[in-house]
């Protein structure tokens, strides 16, 4: 059984390192920022690709946390940790979504400006949350 655990741990480590490498290659979208509709569309698509990379990286760290916690539960019998972790992940996702949503709504009726604000907000939250997930307090 420990052979399977070691294999899973190594696989997760490889996934996490791969995700971290992708995160370091976020596109610099600033040169695309414009109020012109066609240029703004390219800017938003660039931000979307960065969001996708960051979400994958964040999910890899969440998966690692869940697997590490399952292993800890198995070793110690402590089942109190997992529900709290899952609740905190759900709360963080809701907070991120609501925080970015009110920023979006504040920019309306200019939907292009609102979309830019929303996506930059999401990028910032994803980066911050991933940093927290990586930290071993």
Residue pairs with C-beta under 8 A, 6 or more apart in sequence:
5 71
8 67
9 67
12 60
12 63
12 64
12 67
13 64
15 60
15 63
15 64
16 60
16 61
16 64
18 60
19 56
19 57
19 60
19 61
20 57
22 53
22 56
22 57
23 53
23 54
23 57
23 130
25 53
26 50
26 53
26 54
27 46
27 49
27 50
29 43
29 46
29 47
29 50
32 39
32 42
32 43
32 46
33 40
33 43
33 116
34 40
34 43
35 112
37 112
40 112
40 116
43 116
44 112
44 115
44 116
44 119
47 116
47 119
47 120
47 123
48 119
50 123
51 119
51 122
51 123
51 126
54 123
54 126
54 127
54 130
55 126
57 126
57 130
58 126
58 129
58 130
58 133
61 130
61 133
61 134
62 89
62 133
65 85
65 133
66 82
66 85
69 81
69 82
69 85
70 82
72 78
72 81
73 79
73 81
73 82
92 129
96 122
96 125
96 126
96 129
99 121
99 125
100 117
100 118
100 121
100 122
100 125
101 118
103 117
103 118
103 121
104 114
104 115
104 117
104 118
104 121
105 114
106 114
106 117
107 113
107 114
107 117
108 114
